[in-house]
């Protein structure tokens, strides 16, 4: 028997274009994270019926949710969505089109009130009813922009929509469906992006550091290929002497502030943080890794020398402390310098085997 309730669909705008243009694996992971953020931002007791690629079908049986409470739910989801995208864009390392274009994704939300019911398929609860179809049809409309909140007349119950934020401008339109014409109101949400708080920068640099050694080598490859080879953790053990693997990577798409572990051939493991990154393939690429205790750091500088020539410099820093500096010079410096120099030689052979992904 059908019951009345709310249908609430947040839909990621730009998804189709996004997955058609970029690396599927990275886009899949970015979209997955965004959908999880939307689910975690649920504050009004919505139930998840199903995840539909780039959208989530939420529902809630009962009387209509007050419009102001719905606005705060939309605001919470929209804000969390864009805070995540902004943070990823500022801290990302990967330069594939998926990661670069993620910042252009946005969110629209469809809210409708009507009759529907649930049915079970094994362990899954799905929705059925004409209003479920109507809600999905409303995703396709004549609204030019792609970040808005749409409210059907069924949900408004003859009450006019209200400006809850001081900047809302409500517009009216209709959608012709198989069951008739559906009137609705909608307002743009773009203004919410201007209200996002600034992101705190992760401070992982050594406070007072001193360079203890530096090694450099030139390679007969373009700067992007050299950058791709050096930056990607899963390639590190192929050329960096003493490293067996880089594991425990905190994030599938690591960025500034994310951690990983250098597992050495002697069995020792050291947690590292990606502490900085700067990407300008026309001149120079720089990134650094800082040890968890923030006493040591490696800086990698990749410079363009020509169309098919680039130079890599690895600088090793210690936190400024004269005792540690003397101990390092006496007991570790020579061995580490030899290890890094051999690593650069290993890289010369390995980087020539790398085929750069088309999207990088």
C-alpha positions as CSV (number, residue, x, y, z in Angstrom):
1,X,0.0,0.0,0.0
2,X,1.4,3.4,-1.0
3,X,2.4,5.8,1.8
4,X,3.1,9.5,1.5
5,X,6.6,10.8,2.1
6,X,9.5,13.0,1.0
7,X,11.7,12.1,-2.0
8,X,15.1,13.8,-1.8
9,X,17.6,13.5,-4.6
10,X,21.0,15.2,-4.5
11,X,22.6,14.9,-8.0
12,X,26.2,15.6,-8.9
13,X,26.2,17.9,-11.9
14,X,28.8,17.5,-14.5
15,X,29.2,13.8,-13.9
16,X,28.6,12.5,-17.4
17,X,31.0,15.0,-19.0
18,X,33.5,14.2,-16.2
19,X,33.6,10.4,-16.7
20,X,33.7,10.8,-20.5
21,X,36.8,12.9,-20.5
22,X,39.0,11.5,-17.8
23,X,40.6,8.4,-16.3
24,X,37.8,6.2,-15.1
25,X,39.5,4.9,-11.9
26,X,40.2,8.3,-10.5
27,X,36.8,9.7,-11.4
28,X,35.1,6.6,-9.8
29,X,37.0,7.2,-6.6
30,X,36.3,11.0,-6.5
31,X,32.5,10.4,-7.1
32,X,32.4,7.6,-4.5
33,X,33.9,10.0,-1.9
34,X,31.4,12.7,-2.8
35,X,28.5,10.4,-2.5
36,X,29.7,9.2,0.9
37,X,30.0,12.8,2.0
38,X,26.3,13.4,1.0
39,X,25.2,10.4,2.9
40,X,27.1,11.4,6.0
41,X,25.6,14.9,5.9
42,X,22.1,13.5,6.4
43,X,20.6,15.4,9.4
44,X,16.8,15.0,9.0
45,X,16.5,11.2,9.2
46,X,16.5,10.4,5.5
47,X,16.6,6.8,4.4
48,X,18.8,5.8,1.5
49,X,16.9,3.8,-1.1
50,X,19.8,3.5,-3.6
51,X,22.8,5.1,-5.1
52,X,22.2,5.8,-8.7
53,X,25.6,6.5,-10.3
54,X,25.9,10.2,-9.8
55,X,22.9,10.6,-7.4
56,X,21.4,9.3,-4.2
57,X,17.7,8.5,-3.8
58,X,16.7,9.5,-0.2
59,X,13.2,9.1,1.2
60,X,11.3,9.7,4.4
61,X,7.8,8.6,5.1
62,X,5.4,10.8,7.0
63,X,4.3,14.4,6.9
64,X,6.2,16.9,4.8
65,X,9.4,18.1,6.4
66,X,9.3,21.8,7.1
67,X,10.8,23.8,4.3
68,X,13.3,25.6,6.6
69,X,14.6,22.2,7.9
70,X,14.9,21.1,4.3
71,X,16.9,24.2,3.4
72,X,19.3,23.5,6.2
73,X,19.7,19.9,5.0
74,X,20.4,21.2,1.4
75,X,22.8,23.8,2.8
76,X,24.7,21.2,4.8
77,X,25.1,18.8,1.9
78,X,26.0,21.5,-0.6
79,X,28.6,23.0,1.8
80,X,30.2,19.7,2.7
81,X,30.3,18.7,-1.0
82,X,32.2,21.9,-2.0
83,X,34.4,22.0,1.1
84,X,35.7,18.5,0.1
85,X,36.2,19.5,-3.5
86,X,38.0,22.7,-2.6
87,X,40.3,20.8,-0.1
88,X,41.1,18.1,-2.7
89,X,41.8,20.7,-5.4
90,X,44.2,22.6,-3.1
91,X,46.1,19.5,-1.9
92,X,45.9,17.1,-4.8
93,X,49.1,15.9,-6.4
94,X,47.7,13.9,-9.4
95,X,47.5,15.9,-12.6
96,X,45.2,13.7,-14.6
97,X,42.1,15.3,-16.1
98,X,39.9,13.5,-13.5
99,X,41.7,15.2,-10.6
100,X,42.1,18.6,-12.3
101,X,38.4,18.8,-13.4
102,X,36.9,17.7,-10.1
103,X,36.7,21.3,-9.0
104,X,34.1,21.9,-11.7
105,X,31.6,19.4,-10.3
106,X,28.6,20.8,-8.5
107,X,25.3,19.7,-6.9
108,X,21.6,20.1,-7.5
109,X,18.9,18.8,-5.2
110,X,15.4,17.7,-6.2
111,X,12.7,17.6,-3.4
112,X,9.3,16.2,-4.0
113,X,6.4,14.9,-1.8
114,X,4.1,12.1,-3.0
115,X,3.0,8.6,-2.7
116,X,5.3,5.6,-3.0
117,X,6.1,2.3,-1.3
118,X,9.0,0.0,-0.7
119,X,9.7,-3.5,-1.9
120,X,12.6,-5.8,-1.1
121,X,15.0,-7.5,-3.4
122,X,17.1,-9.8,-1.2
123,X,18.7,-7.4,1.2
124,X,17.9,-4.2,-0.7
125,X,14.9,-2.0,-0.1
126,X,13.7,-0.2,-3.3
127,X,11.0,2.4,-4.0
128,X,8.1,2.1,-6.4
129,X,5.4,4.5,-7.3
130,X,4.5,7.2,-9.8
131,X,6.0,10.0,-7.6
132,X,9.3,8.2,-7.6
133,X,9.2,8.4,-11.4
134,X,8.2,12.1,-11.2
135,X,11.1,12.9,-8.9
136,X,13.6,11.4,-11.4
137,X,12.0,13.1,-14.3
138,X,12.5,16.4,-12.6
139,X,16.2,15.9,-12.8
140,X,15.8,16.7,-16.5
141,X,14.5,20.2,-16.8
142,X,15.0,23.6,-18.5
143,X,17.0,25.2,-15.7
144,X,20.2,26.6,-17.3
145,X,22.4,26.5,-14.2
146,X,23.4,23.2,-12.6
147,X,23.6,24.0,-8.8
148,X,20.1,24.6,-7.5
149,X,17.4,23.4,-5.1
150,X,14.1,22.4,-6.7
151,X,10.9,22.2,-4.6
152,X,7.7,20.9,-6.2
153,X,4.3,22.4,-5.4
154,X,3.3,19.1,-3.7
155,X,5.9,19.8,-1.0
156,X,5.1,23.5,-0.7
157,X,1.4,22.6,-0.1
158,X,0.3,26.0,-1.5
159,X,2.7,28.0,0.8
160,X,5.1,30.3,-1.1
161,X,8.8,29.5,-0.8
162,X,10.7,31.7,1.6
163,X,14.1,33.4,1.4
164,X,15.9,31.6,4.2
165,X,19.3,33.1,3.6
166,X,18.9,36.7,2.5
167,X,20.1,36.1,-1.1
168,X,17.6,33.6,-2.4
169,X,15.6,34.3,-5.6
170,X,12.9,31.8,-6.3
171,X,11.8,31.1,-9.9
172,X,8.8,29.1,-11.1
173,X,8.6,26.6,-13.8
174,X,6.8,23.3,-14.8
175,X,7.8,19.9,-16.0
176,X,5.5,18.0,-18.4
177,X,5.4,14.3,-17.4
178,X,3.4,11.3,-18.4
179,X,1.1,11.9,-15.5
180,X,0.6,15.6,-16.1
181,X,2.3,18.9,-15.6
182,X,4.3,19.2,-12.4
183,X,4.7,22.8,-11.1
184,X,7.9,23.6,-9.1
185,X,10.0,26.4,-7.7
186,X,13.8,26.6,-7.7
187,X,16.5,28.7,-6.4
188,X,20.2,28.8,-7.2
189,X,22.7,27.7,-4.5
190,X,25.9,29.3,-5.9
191,X,25.9,31.9,-3.2
192,X,26.7,29.2,-0.6
193,X,30.1,28.7,-2.2
194,X,31.0,32.3,-1.3
195,X,30.2,31.5,2.4
196,X,32.6,28.6,2.7
197,X,35.3,29.2,5.4
198,X,38.9,29.2,4.2
199,X,40.7,25.9,4.4
200,X,43.5,25.7,7.0
201,X,46.8,24.7,5.4
202,X,48.4,21.5,6.8
203,X,51.6,22.6,8.4
204,X,54.0,19.7,7.8
205,X,57.2,21.6,6.9
206,X,60.2,21.5,9.2
207,X,60.1,24.6,11.4
208,X,63.8,25.5,11.2
209,X,65.6,23.3,8.7
210,X,69.1,23.1,7.4
211,X,70.1,21.3,4.2
212,X,72.5,18.5,4.9
213,X,73.1,17.1,1.4
214,X,72.0,17.4,-2.2
215,X,72.2,15.1,-5.2
216,X,71.2,15.8,-8.8
217,X,71.0,14.1,-12.2
218,X,69.8,14.9,-15.7
219,X,67.6,12.6,-17.7
220,X,66.8,12.4,-21.4
221,X,63.0,12.4,-20.8
222,X,60.4,15.2,-20.7
223,X,59.5,16.8,-17.4
224,X,56.1,15.2,-17.2
225,X,57.4,11.7,-17.5
226,X,60.0,12.3,-14.9
227,X,57.5,13.9,-12.6
228,X,55.0,11.0,-13.0
229,X,57.7,8.4,-12.2
230,X,59.1,10.2,-9.2
231,X,55.8,11.2,-7.6
232,X,53.9,8.0,-7.9
233,X,54.4,5.8,-4.8
234,X,53.8,2.5,-6.5
235,X,56.9,3.1,-8.7
236,X,59.2,4.2,-5.9
237,X,60.7,0.8,-5.1
238,X,61.7,0.3,-8.8
239,X,64.4,3.0,-8.5
240,X,64.9,4.3,-5.0
241,X,67.6,2.2,-3.4
242,X,66.8,0.5,-0.1
243,X,63.0,0.9,-0.4
244,X,61.1,-2.3,-0.7
245,X,57.7,-0.7,-1.1
246,X,55.6,2.3,-0.2
247,X,52.5,1.1,1.6
248,X,49.8,2.2,4.1
249,X,49.0,5.0,1.7
250,X,46.3,7.0,3.6
251,X,44.4,8.0,0.5
252,X,43.8,6.4,-2.9
253,X,44.5,9.8,-4.4
254,X,47.2,11.2,-2.0
255,X,47.6,14.9,-1.5
256,X,49.4,17.4,0.8
257,X,48.9,16.2,4.3
258,X,48.3,12.5,3.5
259,X,50.5,9.9,4.9
260,X,52.3,6.8,3.6
261,X,55.0,4.4,4.8
262,X,58.4,3.8,3.4
263,X,59.1,0.1,4.0
264,X,62.8,-0.5,3.7
265,X,64.6,-3.7,2.7
266,X,66.1,-4.0,6.2
267,X,62.5,-4.3,7.6
268,X,62.3,-0.8,9.0
269,X,59.1,1.2,8.3
270,X,58.9,5.0,8.4
271,X,55.7,7.0,8.2
272,X,56.0,10.0,5.8
273,X,53.8,12.9,5.0
274,X,53.5,14.6,1.7
275,X,54.3,18.1,3.0
276,X,54.3,20.3,-0.1
277,X,53.7,20.2,-3.8
278,X,54.1,22.8,-6.7
279,X,53.3,21.9,-10.3
280,X,54.5,24.0,-13.2
281,X,55.5,21.6,-16.0
282,X,56.8,24.5,-18.2
283,X,59.5,25.2,-15.6
284,X,59.6,23.2,-12.4
285,X,57.8,20.7,-10.2
286,X,58.6,20.4,-6.5
287,X,57.3,18.2,-3.7
288,X,58.5,17.2,-0.3
289,X,58.1,14.3,2.1
290,X,58.4,14.9,5.9
291,X,59.0,12.2,8.4
292,X,56.2,11.7,11.0
293,X,58.3,13.1,13.8
294,X,59.0,16.2,11.7
295,X,62.8,16.1,12.2
296,X,63.7,15.0,8.6
297,X,62.5,15.8,5.1
298,X,63.3,15.1,1.5
299,X,62.7,17.7,-1.2
300,X,62.4,16.6,-4.8
301,X,62.9,19.3,-7.5
302,X,62.2,18.4,-11.1
303,X,63.3,21.1,-13.6
304,X,62.6,21.3,-17.3
305,X,65.9,21.5,-19.3
306,X,64.4,21.0,-22.7
307,X,61.5,19.3,-24.5
308,X,63.1,15.9,-23.8
309,X,65.4,16.6,-21.0
310,X,64.8,17.2,-17.3
311,X,66.8,17.3,-14.1
312,X,66.0,15.8,-10.7
313,X,67.5,17.2,-7.5
314,X,66.9,15.5,-4.1
315,X,67.7,17.6,-1.0
316,X,67.8,16.2,2.5
317,X,67.0,18.5,5.4
318,X,67.2,18.1,9.2
319,X,65.5,20.3,11.8
320,X,68.2,22.8,12.9
321,X,69.9,21.2,15.9
322,X,73.7,21.3,16.1
323,X,74.0,18.0,18.0
324,X,71.8,16.1,15.5
325,X,73.6,17.8,12.6
326,X,77.0,16.7,13.9
327,X,75.8,13.1,14.6
328,X,74.3,12.9,11.1
329,X,77.5,14.2,9.5
330,X,79.6,11.7,11.3
331,X,77.4,8.6,11.1
332,X,74.9,8.9,8.3
333,X,75.7,11.5,5.7
334,X,78.1,9.5,3.5
335,X,75.9,6.4,3.4
336,X,72.7,8.4,2.6
337,X,74.5,10.4,-0.1
338,X,75.7,7.2,-1.8
339,X,72.2,5.7,-1.5
340,X,70.5,8.7,-3.1
341,X,73.2,8.9,-5.9
342,X,72.6,5.2,-6.7
343,X,68.9,5.9,-6.7
344,X,69.3,8.6,-9.3
345,X,71.3,6.2,-11.5
346,X,68.6,3.5,-11.1
347,X,66.0,6.1,-12.1
348,X,67.9,6.8,-15.4
349,X,67.2,3.3,-16.7
350,X,63.8,2.9,-15.2
351,X,62.3,6.2,-16.3
352,X,62.9,5.3,-20.0
353,X,60.5,2.3,-19.6
354,X,57.6,4.6,-18.5
355,X,54.8,5.3,-20.9
356,X,53.0,8.4,-19.7
357,X,49.2,8.0,-19.4
358,X,47.3,10.0,-22.0
359,X,45.4,11.9,-19.3
360,X,48.4,13.0,-17.3
